[in-house]
Amino acid sequence: MAITAQDVNKLRQMTGAGMMDCKNALVEADGDFEKAIEILRKKGQKVSASRADRETKEGSVFIKTNDDNTEAVLVSFTCETDFVAKNEEFQAMGNRILDAAYNEKPADIEALKALKMGDLTIGESIVEMVGKIGEKLDVSDYVTLSGEAVVPYIHAGSKLGVLVALKGVDGLDVVDAGKDVAMQIAAMRPIAVDKDGVDQSVIDKEMEIGKDQAIAEGKPENIVEKIALGKVNKYLKDNTLLSQSFVKDNSKTVGQYLDSIKSGLSVDNFKRIAIGG
């Protein structure tokens, strides 16, 4: 059957696909719009599969908190180029994914992608968008955090997001303090809140490295263990949040900074998500 310009435009309005893609899909489907849409989706799947080995080092992080700031969700929606990341359709999709994650609180990324968003799942919607845009797209990270007070922070460029859960709040307005700590986390990349949150395997590895360094430096065997332990303690101080020097005032640790605002104020947990490293 003859495919008219109106038919092509109608399919384009329905799917957002390119004019030639819509025309070709309608020709292949003999004018059947449902079949044409399915053809476009299959094209998207092929595009997605063909770009499966591509890296998505661009994109945006999206954060949503509840009304009393005790719960938050952070999602990173990624793509191949900064040009696509700034696209309105890409940003709109990221916000729709965030809303679904916030409303349903799925267990993990795969469960998130399986959620319905209109007639399609999130995963299917992403595949369809890949067909339109021609780049690999993905939900690269999804985390939730809850606590007495959860403070969100998105770094300039929207490629890095942090959630901080504070404890010992007792009704205090801790937004400014939380943002100070979130910026610390963004810049200094701590691996845990304190040494108790560091996996023993990490400590064992640092101990081994410390011993090897001491031996390589020719230190006496009877003090190798002590030297290695000192190196481990230095590593934990530099890489756990509350023990780090506070970037805004190096005379204090982060823990001391929070305690100076209110005795007992501290960090319960945090999440840090960065796109591209």
C-alpha positions in Angstrom: 0.0 0.0 0.0 1.1 3.6 -0.6 2.7 5.3 2.5 1.8 9.0 2.7 3.7 11.8 4.3 0.9 12.1 6.8 1.4 8.4 7.8 5.1 8.9 8.3 4.5 12.1 10.3 1.9 10.3 12.5 4.4 7.4 13.3 7.1 10.0 14.0 4.8 11.7 16.5 4.0 8.4 18.1 7.6 7.2 18.4 10.0 10.1 18.0 12.0 8.1 15.5 13.5 9.7 12.4 11.5 10.4 9.3 13.3 7.8 7.1 13.2 5.2 9.9 9.4 5.7 10.2 8.9 5.5 6.4 11.0 2.4 6.1 9.2 0.8 9.0 5.8 1.5 7.6 6.8 0.2 4.2 8.1 -3.0 5.8 4.9 -3.3 7.8 2.6 -2.6 4.9 1.2 0.4 6.6 0.3 -1.4 9.9 1.2 1.1 12.6 1.5 -1.5 15.4 3.9 -3.6 13.3 5.8 -0.5 12.3 6.3 0.4 16.0 7.5 -3.2 16.7 10.0 -2.9 13.8 11.3 0.3 15.2 11.7 -1.3 18.6 13.6 -4.2 17.0 15.8 -1.7 15.3 16.5 -0.2 18.7 17.4 -3.6 20.1 19.8 -4.2 17.2 21.4 -0.8 17.8 21.6 -1.5 21.5 23.2 -4.9 20.9 25.7 -3.5 18.4 26.8 -0.9 20.9 26.9 -3.2 23.9 30.7 -2.9 24.1 30.6 0.9 24.1 31.3 2.8 27.3 28.8 5.2 28.8 31.0 7.8 30.4 28.6 10.8 30.0 25.2 11.4 31.4 23.5 12.8 34.5 22.8 11.9 38.1 19.2 12.5 39.4 18.2 12.7 43.1 14.8 12.8 44.8 14.1 13.1 48.5 10.9 12.7 50.5 9.2 15.7 52.1 10.8 15.3 55.5 14.3 14.6 54.1 14.6 11.2 55.8 14.8 9.2 52.6 16.4 9.7 49.1 17.0 8.0 45.8 19.9 8.6 43.5 20.0 7.3 39.9 22.7 7.8 37.2 21.4 7.6 33.6 24.4 7.4 31.2 25.2 7.8 27.5 28.2 8.0 25.2 28.5 11.7 24.5 28.0 15.0 26.4 25.8 16.2 23.5 23.2 13.5 24.2 23.5 14.0 28.0 22.3 17.6 27.5 19.4 16.5 25.3 15.9 17.4 26.7 14.6 14.0 25.8 17.5 12.3 27.6 17.0 14.5 30.7 13.2 13.8 30.7 13.8 10.1 30.5 16.3 10.3 33.4 13.7 12.1 35.5 11.0 9.5 34.6 13.3 6.7 35.7 14.1 8.5 38.9 10.3 8.9 39.7 9.8 5.2 39.1 12.7 4.3 41.4 11.5 6.7 44.0 7.9 5.4 43.9 8.7 1.6 43.8 12.1 1.3 45.6 13.1 -1.7 43.6 15.8 -4.0 45.0 18.5 -3.4 42.4 19.1 -2.0 38.8 17.7 -5.1 37.1 14.5 -4.8 39.1 14.4 -1.1 38.3 14.7 -1.8 34.6 11.8 -4.3 34.9 9.4 -1.6 36.2 6.6 -0.5 34.0 6.7 3.0 32.6 3.6 3.4 30.5 3.2 0.4 28.2 6.8 -0.5 28.3 9.3 -1.5 31.0 12.1 1.0 31.7 14.5 -1.4 30.0 12.4 -1.5 26.9 12.0 2.2 26.9 15.7 2.6 27.0 16.2 0.2 24.1 13.6 2.2 22.1 15.4 5.4 22.9 18.7 3.8 21.7 17.1 3.2 18.4 16.2 6.9 18.1 19.4 8.4 19.4 21.9 5.8 18.1 24.0 5.8 21.3 24.3 3.2 24.1 22.2 4.3 27.1 22.1 2.7 30.5 21.0 3.1 34.1 24.5 2.7 35.5 23.8 3.2 39.2 20.8 3.2 41.6 21.0 3.7 45.3 18.7 4.6 48.2 19.5 6.0 51.6 17.4 6.7 54.7 18.2 8.2 58.1 17.3 10.9 60.6 18.2 13.6 58.0 19.3 12.8 54.5 21.0 15.7 52.6 21.5 15.4 48.8 24.2 17.1 46.8 24.8 17.2 43.0 28.2 18.4 41.9 28.5 21.0 39.0 27.8 19.3 35.7 25.5 16.7 37.2 28.0 13.9 36.9 28.5 13.3 40.5 25.9 12.9 43.2 26.1 12.3 47.0 23.6 11.4 49.7 24.6 11.9 53.4 22.5 10.5 56.3 23.2 12.3 59.5 22.5 11.1 63.0 22.2 12.9 66.4 20.2 15.6 64.6 17.5 16.1 67.3 15.4 18.6 65.2 18.4 20.7 64.2 18.5 22.2 60.7 21.5 20.3 59.3 21.2 21.1 55.6 24.3 23.4 55.5 26.4 20.9 57.5 25.2 18.0 55.4 26.2 19.8 52.2 29.6 20.6 53.6 30.1 16.9 54.3 28.7 15.9 51.0 31.2 18.2 49.2 33.9 16.5 51.3 32.8 13.1 50.1 32.6 14.3 46.5 36.2 15.7 46.6 37.9 13.2 48.9 36.2 9.9 48.0 36.2 8.2 51.5 35.7 4.4 51.4 33.7 4.3 54.7 32.3 6.5 57.5 34.9 5.3 59.9 37.4 2.4 60.3 34.7 0.1 61.6 33.1 0.3 58.2 36.2 -0.9 56.3 36.2 -4.5 55.1 38.8 -6.6 56.8 40.1 -7.7 53.4 41.0 -4.1 52.7 42.9 -3.7 56.0 44.7 -7.0 55.4 45.8 -5.9 51.9 47.1 -2.6 53.2 49.0 -4.4 56.0 50.6 -6.7 53.4 51.6 -3.7 51.2 53.0 -1.9 54.3 55.1 -4.9 55.2 56.4 -5.3 51.6 57.4 -1.6 51.6 59.2 -1.8 54.9 61.1 -4.9 53.8 62.0 -3.2 50.4 63.3 -0.2 52.4 65.6 -2.5 54.4 63.9 -2.0 57.7 64.8 -4.5 60.5 62.5 -7.5 60.6 61.6 -7.0 64.2 59.9 -3.6 63.4 58.3 -4.5 60.0 55.0 -5.3 61.7 54.9 -2.0 63.6 55.8 0.1 60.6 53.1 -1.7 58.5 50.5 -1.0 61.3 51.4 2.6 61.2 50.9 2.8 57.5 47.5 1.0 57.9 46.4 3.6 60.5 47.5 6.4 58.2 45.5 4.8 55.3 42.4 4.6 57.5 42.7 8.2 58.7 43.1 9.5 55.1 40.3 7.3 53.6 37.5 7.2 56.2 35.2 10.2 56.3 35.1 11.2 60.0 38.9 10.9 60.3 39.7 13.0 57.2 40.9 16.5 57.5 37.9 18.8 56.8 38.5 20.5 53.4 37.0 23.8 54.6 39.1 23.9 57.8 42.2 21.6 57.9 42.6 22.2 61.6 39.6 19.9 62.2 38.6 16.4 61.1 35.1 16.0 59.6 34.0 14.3 62.9 35.2 17.3 64.9 33.5 19.7 62.5 30.2 18.0 63.0 30.6 17.8 66.8 31.4 21.6 66.8 27.9 22.2 65.3 26.2 20.0 67.8 27.6 17.5 70.3 26.8 14.0 69.0 26.1 15.1 65.4 27.7 12.6 63.1 27.3 10.6 59.8 25.4 7.4 59.8 26.0 6.5 56.2 26.6 8.0 52.7 26.4 7.1 49.0 28.6 8.6 46.3 27.9 8.0 42.6 30.2 9.4 39.9 29.8 9.1 36.1 33.0 8.3 34.2 35.1 7.5 37.2 
